[in-house]
Amino acid sequence: MKKDIVIIGGGAIGAAVAYFLRKMDPSVSVAVIERDPTYNLASTPRASGGVRRLFSLPENIALSNYSIPFFDTFAQTMAFDGVPADIGLKKNGYLFIVPPTSRDMLKANYDTELDMGCNVVWLEPDELKHTFPSMNVSDLGAAVHSPDDGWLDPHSVLMGFRKKARSMGAEFIADEVVGLDRQSGTVQRVKLKSGETIEADHFVNAAGAWAKDICQMLGFKAPIEPLRRFEHYFESEDPIEPLPYLKDPERLAFRPEGKGYSGGVPTLAEPRGYNFEVDHDYFENVVWPALAHRFPQFEKTKCKNTLPGLYDQNDFDGNVIIGPGADGLGNFHMLAGFSGHGLMHAPGCGLAMAELLLKGRYETIDLTRFGWQRLLDGTPLPERGII
């Protein structure tokens, strides 16, 4: 089989690339290889679904400035057979809170966000307490609120991109990549578990937490590791005023969900690996104390469910690696290492990759600094005070 472009990984990122490729050039042949079309262990359906503009790097802010308005019209854009692709978008805002020692860092990020046209509001501790009276602000120095941000349903986003891309002619193949053939600086074909091989002009590694395994098949290492995180669903017996998606200094991140809340405390101290076991003590020992400290009402909280999932953690600097050049390969394109930002930036990165593949350059958002070259140069590009 021969295709113009083969995408390895059919999650939200891979499906978004397929959609934008077919939208930009209906003549390009696209194959998306996904080993588990049920997405049982995929990262996308296990994500928290947050979408925000609160970043420090201009590239990530630009990706959000494109992606969030795209999600605003997602239901109509991705409508299939006349049925809107509802993604449960809740524009209830995002809130970053920091201690006094991080006030200057938050202010620098806030200034960058303002410069890039974001609707962000600076809150002093007394203003924060007035807006969210249940919150303990005694140890806080400031906050930034982005009222146009919020969250959505990750699985619905994935299915919306997938169904639309298929309806536009992208082929989704249920199979597993077991090898790739290369000659010097070019990849010729991908080998599948079924015994099938597919030749292509370009290959995209959108395998998420499994991206490093694809790289190893080509004989090189990528600094992308699977990092287990937990998404907890919990409720409070005592009422709390309506909250935005909140992120605090102790890495606590949670949002309203139904009658309760969804969130957790991801930690970079977690051993890397494909681990889907649930640590039933983690909520009690780590998440609950952080919740109860910030909101006294959570003293009586109960965890109803815990869902483990994987970040495609880029241990080099925590940001996506996009584009060609890995191990000198000119037609093998990385699109992984989002470290928890993948779903919210799927539209922006899908568009950027399609532009790179079809036009040879970025036109909408310049993501050159997120390329493989920064690894060769040893110049990480981390976010400032933001996970």
C-alpha positions as CSV (number, residue, x, y, z in Angstrom):
1,M,0.0,0.0,0.0
2,K,1.2,3.5,-0.8
3,K,0.0,6.7,0.9
4,D,1.2,10.3,0.8
5,I,1.2,10.6,4.6
6,V,1.0,8.0,7.4
7,I,0.1,9.2,10.8
8,I,1.1,6.9,13.7
9,G,-1.5,7.3,16.5
10,G,-5.2,8.0,16.1
11,G,-5.9,10.0,19.2
12,A,-7.0,13.6,19.2
13,I,-3.6,14.8,17.8
14,G,-3.4,12.3,15.0
15,A,-7.0,12.7,14.1
16,A,-6.7,16.5,14.1
17,V,-3.7,16.3,11.7
18,A,-5.7,14.0,9.4
19,Y,-8.6,16.5,9.4
20,F,-6.5,19.5,8.6
21,L,-4.6,17.6,5.9
22,R,-7.7,16.6,4.0
23,K,-9.3,20.1,4.6
24,M,-6.3,21.8,3.1
25,D,-5.8,19.4,0.2
26,P,-8.6,16.9,-0.5
27,S,-6.3,15.1,-3.0
28,V,-3.6,14.1,-0.4
29,S,-3.9,10.4,0.7
30,V,-3.8,10.0,4.5
31,A,-3.6,6.8,6.6
32,V,-4.0,7.0,10.4
33,I,-2.8,3.9,12.2
34,E,-4.4,3.2,15.6
35,R,-3.9,-0.1,17.3
36,D,-6.9,0.3,19.6
37,P,-9.9,1.9,18.0
38,T,-11.8,1.5,21.3
39,Y,-9.2,3.9,22.8
40,N,-9.4,1.8,26.0
41,L,-6.0,3.0,27.4
42,A,-5.6,6.1,25.2
43,S,-4.6,9.3,26.9
44,T,-7.2,11.5,25.2
45,P,-10.4,10.1,26.9
46,R,-8.6,10.0,30.3
47,A,-7.6,13.7,30.1
48,S,-9.2,16.4,32.3
49,G,-10.3,18.5,29.3
50,G,-9.0,21.9,30.4
51,V,-8.5,24.6,27.7
52,R,-6.7,27.7,28.7
53,R,-4.6,30.7,27.5
54,L,-2.6,30.9,30.7
55,F,0.9,30.1,29.6
56,S,4.2,31.9,29.6
57,L,5.6,30.9,26.1
58,P,4.2,32.9,23.1
59,E,3.9,29.6,21.1
60,N,1.6,28.0,23.7
61,I,-0.5,31.1,24.0
62,A,-0.8,31.3,20.2
63,L,-1.8,27.7,20.1
64,S,-4.5,28.4,22.7
65,N,-5.6,31.6,20.9
66,Y,-6.3,29.5,17.8
67,S,-7.6,26.3,19.4
68,I,-10.1,27.7,21.9
69,P,-12.1,29.6,19.3
70,F,-11.9,26.5,17.1
71,F,-13.6,24.6,20.0
72,D,-16.2,27.3,20.2
73,T,-17.5,26.3,16.8
74,F,-16.5,22.7,17.0
75,A,-20.1,21.4,17.1
76,Q,-20.9,22.9,13.8
77,T,-17.5,22.5,12.1
78,M,-17.4,18.8,12.9
79,A,-21.1,18.0,12.4
80,F,-21.4,14.6,10.8
81,D,-24.5,13.5,8.9
82,G,-26.2,16.7,10.0
83,V,-25.6,15.9,13.7
84,P,-23.6,18.5,15.7
85,A,-20.5,17.2,17.4
86,D,-21.3,18.4,20.9
87,I,-18.1,18.5,23.1
88,G,-19.7,19.7,26.3
89,L,-17.7,23.0,26.2
90,K,-18.0,24.9,29.5
91,K,-16.6,28.4,29.4
92,N,-16.5,28.8,33.2
93,G,-13.0,30.3,33.2
94,Y,-9.5,29.3,34.5
95,L,-7.8,30.5,37.6
96,F,-4.1,30.4,38.5
97,I,-3.2,31.2,42.1
98,V,0.3,31.6,43.4
99,P,2.1,32.3,46.7
100,P,3.8,35.7,47.3
101,T,7.2,34.3,46.1
102,S,5.8,33.6,42.7
103,R,4.0,36.9,42.2
104,D,6.6,38.4,39.9
105,M,6.6,35.3,37.7
106,L,2.8,35.4,37.5
107,K,2.9,39.1,36.6
108,A,5.4,38.4,33.8
109,N,3.2,35.7,32.4
110,Y,0.2,38.0,32.7
111,D,1.9,40.7,30.8
112,T,2.7,38.3,28.0
113,E,-0.9,37.1,27.9
114,L,-2.1,40.7,27.7
115,D,0.3,41.5,24.9
116,M,-1.0,38.5,22.9
117,G,-4.6,39.6,23.2
118,C,-5.9,37.3,26.0
119,N,-8.7,38.3,28.2
120,V,-7.0,38.0,31.6
121,V,-7.8,39.6,34.9
122,W,-5.3,40.2,37.7
123,L,-6.6,39.5,41.2
124,E,-5.1,40.6,44.5
125,P,-5.7,38.3,47.5
126,D,-8.6,40.5,48.8
127,E,-10.2,40.5,45.3
128,L,-9.8,36.8,45.1
129,K,-11.5,36.3,48.5
130,H,-14.3,38.6,47.4
131,T,-14.8,36.7,44.2
132,F,-14.5,33.2,45.7
133,P,-15.4,33.6,49.4
134,S,-14.9,29.9,50.2
135,M,-11.2,30.0,49.2
136,N,-8.4,30.2,51.7
137,V,-6.2,33.0,50.4
138,S,-4.0,33.5,53.5
139,D,-0.9,32.0,51.8
140,L,-1.5,33.5,48.3
141,G,0.2,36.5,46.7
142,A,-2.0,36.9,43.6
143,A,-4.1,35.2,40.9
144,V,-4.9,35.5,37.2
145,H,-8.3,34.7,35.9
146,S,-9.1,34.0,32.3
147,P,-12.9,34.1,32.0
148,D,-13.0,32.9,28.3
149,D,-11.4,29.6,29.1
150,G,-12.8,26.4,30.6
151,W,-13.1,22.7,29.8
152,L,-14.7,20.2,27.5
153,D,-15.2,16.5,27.0
154,P,-12.0,14.9,25.7
155,H,-13.7,11.8,24.2
156,S,-16.2,13.8,22.2
157,V,-13.3,15.9,20.8
158,L,-11.5,12.8,19.7
159,M,-14.6,11.3,18.1
160,G,-15.5,14.5,16.4
161,F,-12.1,14.8,14.7
162,R,-12.0,11.1,13.9
163,K,-15.5,11.0,12.3
164,K,-15.0,14.2,10.4
165,A,-11.6,13.2,9.0
166,R,-12.9,9.8,7.9
167,S,-15.9,11.4,6.2
168,M,-13.4,13.6,4.3
169,G,-11.4,10.6,3.1
170,A,-8.8,9.9,5.7
171,E,-8.3,6.2,6.2
172,F,-8.2,4.9,9.8
173,I,-6.4,1.6,10.0
174,A,-6.9,-0.6,13.1
175,D,-3.4,-2.1,13.3
176,E,-0.2,-1.8,15.3
177,V,3.1,-0.5,14.1
178,V,5.9,-3.0,14.8
179,G,8.7,-1.5,12.7
180,L,9.8,1.1,10.2
181,D,12.3,0.9,7.4
182,R,14.8,3.7,6.9
183,Q,17.6,4.4,4.5
184,S,20.0,7.1,5.8
185,G,17.8,10.2,6.4
186,T,14.6,8.9,5.0
187,V,11.8,6.5,6.2
188,Q,10.5,4.3,3.4
189,R,7.7,2.3,5.0
190,V,5.9,1.3,8.1
191,K,5.4,-2.4,9.1
192,L,2.2,-3.4,10.8
193,K,1.4,-6.3,13.1
194,S,-1.0,-7.8,10.5
195,G,2.0,-8.2,8.1
196,E,0.9,-5.2,5.9
197,T,3.4,-2.6,5.0
198,I,2.6,1.0,4.0
199,E,5.0,3.2,2.0
200,A,4.6,7.0,2.3
201,D,6.3,10.2,1.5
202,H,5.9,11.5,5.1
203,F,5.4,9.9,8.5
204,V,4.0,11.6,11.6
205,N,4.7,10.3,15.1
206,A,1.6,11.2,17.0
207,A,1.7,8.2,19.3
208,G,1.6,10.2,22.5
209,A,2.9,8.4,25.5
210,W,4.1,5.6,23.2
211,A,6.0,8.0,20.9
212,K,9.4,7.0,22.2
213,D,8.7,3.3,21.2
214,I,8.2,4.5,17.6
215,C,11.5,6.4,17.7
216,Q,13.3,3.3,19.1
217,M,12.1,1.4,16.0
218,L,14.2,3.8,14.0
219,G,17.2,3.5,16.2
220,F,17.1,6.7,18.2
221,K,15.9,7.9,21.6
222,A,13.4,10.6,22.3
223,P,13.0,12.2,25.8
224,I,9.3,11.4,25.9
225,E,8.2,9.1,28.7
226,P,4.8,7.8,29.8
227,L,4.0,9.5,33.1
228,R,1.0,8.2,35.1
229,R,-1.5,10.7,36.5
230,F,-4.8,10.3,38.2
231,E,-8.1,12.0,37.4
232,H,-10.3,11.8,40.6
233,Y,-14.0,12.5,40.8
234,F,-15.0,13.7,44.3
235,E,-17.8,15.5,46.0
236,S,-18.3,17.9,48.9
237,E,-21.0,17.6,51.5
238,D,-20.8,21.4,52.1
239,P,-21.8,23.8,49.3
240,I,-19.1,25.9,47.4
241,E,-19.8,28.8,45.1
242,P,-19.4,28.1,41.3
243,L,-15.7,27.7,40.6
244,P,-13.6,28.0,37.4
245,Y,-10.9,25.4,36.6
246,L,-8.4,26.1,39.4
247,K,-4.6,25.4,39.5
248,D,-2.7,26.2,42.7
249,P,1.0,26.2,43.9
250,E,0.9,22.6,45.1
251,R,0.0,21.4,41.5
252,L,-3.6,20.9,42.6
253,A,-5.8,21.2,39.5
254,F,-9.5,20.6,39.5
255,R,-12.8,21.8,38.1
256,P,-16.6,21.3,38.6
257,E,-18.0,18.1,37.1
258,G,-21.7,17.2,37.5
259,K,-22.6,17.2,41.2
260,G,-18.9,17.2,42.2
261,Y,-15.5,17.9,40.9
262,S,-12.8,16.3,38.7
263,G,-9.1,16.8,39.1
264,G,-5.9,15.7,40.9
265,V,-2.3,16.5,41.8
266,P,0.0,15.2,39.0
267,T,3.6,14.9,40.1
268,L,6.8,14.7,38.1
269,A,8.2,12.4,40.9
270,E,6.0,9.6,39.5
271,P,8.2,6.8,38.1
272,R,8.1,6.7,34.3
273,G,6.4,3.7,32.7
274,Y,3.2,2.2,31.3
275,N,1.4,1.9,34.6
276,F,-2.3,1.9,34.8
277,E,-2.6,0.7,38.4
278,V,-4.7,2.8,40.7
279,D,-3.0,4.0,43.9
280,H,-6.0,4.1,46.2
281,D,-4.0,6.0,48.9
282,Y,-2.9,8.8,46.6
283,F,-6.1,10.8,47.0
284,E,-6.2,10.5,50.7
285,N,-2.5,11.3,51.2
286,V,-1.9,13.9,48.5
287,V,-5.0,15.3,46.9
288,W,-7.4,15.6,49.9
289,P,-5.0,17.6,52.1
290,A,-4.4,20.1,49.2
291,L,-8.2,20.4,48.6
292,A,-9.0,20.8,52.3
293,H,-6.3,23.5,52.7
294,R,-7.6,25.6,49.9
295,F,-11.3,25.1,50.6
296,P,-12.4,24.1,54.1
297,Q,-15.6,22.5,52.7
298,F,-13.4,19.7,51.3
299,E,-12.6,18.5,54.8
300,K,-15.6,16.2,54.3
301,T,-14.9,15.3,50.6
302,K,-15.3,11.8,49.3
303,C,-13.5,10.3,46.3
304,K,-16.0,8.5,44.2
305,N,-13.7,7.3,41.3
306,T,-10.1,7.4,40.2
307,L,-9.1,7.1,36.5
308,P,-5.4,6.6,35.7
309,G,-4.0,7.9,32.5
310,L,-0.7,8.8,30.9
311,Y,1.0,12.1,30.0
312,D,3.4,12.0,27.0
313,Q,5.9,13.7,29.3
314,N,8.8,15.5,27.5
315,D,11.5,15.2,30.2
316,F,13.7,17.7,28.2
317,D,11.5,20.7,28.8
318,G,7.8,19.8,29.1
319,N,6.7,21.0,25.7
320,V,5.8,19.4,22.4
321,I,8.4,18.3,19.9
322,I,7.1,19.1,16.4
323,G,8.4,18.7,12.9
324,P,11.2,16.8,11.1
325,G,14.9,16.4,11.9
326,A,14.9,13.7,14.6
327,D,18.0,11.6,14.1
328,G,18.5,13.4,10.7
329,L,15.3,12.1,9.3
330,G,13.8,14.6,6.9
331,N,10.4,12.9,6.3
332,F,9.7,11.7,9.9
333,H,7.9,14.3,11.8
334,M,7.5,14.4,15.6
335,L,4.2,15.5,17.1
336,A,4.4,14.4,20.7
337,G,5.7,15.3,24.2
338,F,2.8,17.7,25.0
339,S,3.2,16.8,28.8
340,G,-0.5,17.4,29.5
341,H,-1.2,20.2,26.9
342,G,-2.1,18.0,24.0
343,L,-5.9,18.0,23.9
344,M,-6.2,21.7,24.3
345,H,-3.7,22.4,21.5
346,A,-4.9,19.6,19.1
347,P,-6.5,22.1,16.6
348,G,-3.5,24.4,16.5
349,C,-0.9,21.7,16.3
350,G,-3.0,19.8,13.7
351,L,-3.1,22.8,11.5
352,A,0.6,23.6,12.0
353,M,1.6,20.0,11.1
354,A,-0.7,20.1,8.0
355,E,1.0,23.3,6.9
356,L,4.4,21.9,7.4
357,L,3.6,18.8,5.4
358,L,1.8,20.4,2.6
359,K,3.5,23.8,2.3
360,G,6.9,23.1,3.9
361,R,6.5,25.9,6.4
362,Y,4.4,27.3,9.3
363,E,2.0,29.9,8.1
364,T,-0.5,30.4,11.0
365,I,1.6,29.8,14.1
366,D,5.4,29.7,14.0
367,L,6.4,26.6,16.1
368,T,10.0,26.5,14.9
369,R,11.3,26.8,18.4
370,F,9.5,23.6,19.3
371,G,11.4,21.6,16.7
372,W,14.0,18.9,17.3
373,Q,16.9,21.3,16.9
374,R,16.5,22.6,20.5
375,L,17.4,19.1,21.7
376,L,20.5,19.0,19.6
377,D,21.4,22.5,20.8
378,G,20.7,21.6,24.4
379,T,18.5,24.6,24.8
380,P,15.3,23.6,26.7
381,L,12.2,25.8,26.3
382,P,10.2,25.2,29.5
383,E,7.1,27.0,30.6
384,R,7.6,29.5,33.5
385,G,5.9,28.4,36.7
386,I,3.2,26.5,34.8
387,I,2.5,22.8,34.4
